[in-house]
Structure formats: structure tokens, C-alpha cells
Amino acid sequence: MVGALALTCAGLVLHASSEARNARGALARNASLVRRLALTDLCLCTEANYTRHLSMADLSAPFQDSPLSLEHFPSGALVEPPVHLLEKNP
């Protein structure tokens, strides 16, 4: 039983490494295309502009109704605030 488990784990590692090697070419082509077309961030969600393109959203967009309003888009709960807002001020 342990031998079969070890053999399965070794097979998974070999498969993952071969897939990573095969994906390098496609990743390089995609990176070249992104640079050539000057694309922005990946569109994560389609609900609101501040969850669609995180780097292009203004800081007050989630609170456009009221500063104390609750998040009414489910995707807003999946996106963390930027790191600089989580740091404690000295």
C-alpha cells in the first residue's frame, strides 16, 4: 500500500514537472502578446468597476453609496485591500 502511494506521488511530481516545461513556451508567447498590446490587469469579476480592474479603481468606489455601506457585490468579499492599507501606522 505504501509503495503504491509513493509510486503515485512520484508520478504526480513527474507529470507536474513535464507540464511546467511544456507551458513555458505558451507563457512566453502570452507575455509577449501582453507587452505588444499594452494590456492592463486581468479582469477578475464583471460586477463592479472596482472588482473588475483592481489597479484602475479609485479608492472610494466601494463606498460610493455611503462610507458605512455594506459591500453588496459578492466578489468584493474575495478581494483583499492593498497591503499598504493593512500596515499599521507608527
C-alpha positions, 0 to 999 in steps of 0.5 A, spaced: 500 500 500 505 504 501 509 503 495 503 504 491 502 511 494 509 513 493 509 510 486 503 515 485 506 521 488 512 520 484 508 520 478 504 526 480 511 530 481 513 527 474 507 529 470 507 536 474 514 537 472 513 535 464 507 540 464 511 546 467 516 545 461 511 544 456 507 551 458 513 555 458 513 556 451 505 558 451 507 563 457 512 566 453 508 567 447 502 570 452 507 575 455 509 577 449 502 578 446 501 582 453 507 587 452 505 588 444 498 590 446 499 594 452 494 590 456 492 592 463 490 587 469 486 581 468 479 582 469 477 578 475 469 579 476 464 583 471 460 586 477 463 592 479 468 597 476 472 596 482 472 588 482 473 588 475 480 592 474 483 592 481 489 597 479 484 602 475 479 603 481 479 609 485 479 608 492 472 610 494 468 606 489 466 601 494 463 606 498 460 610 493 453 609 496 455 611 503 462 610 507 458 605 512 455 601 506 455 594 506 459 591 500 453 588 496 457 585 490 459 578 492 466 578 489 468 584 493 468 579 499 474 575 495 478 581 494 483 583 499 485 591 500 492 593 498 497 591 503 499 598 504 492 599 507 493 593 512 500 596 515 499 599 521 501 606 522 507 608 527 
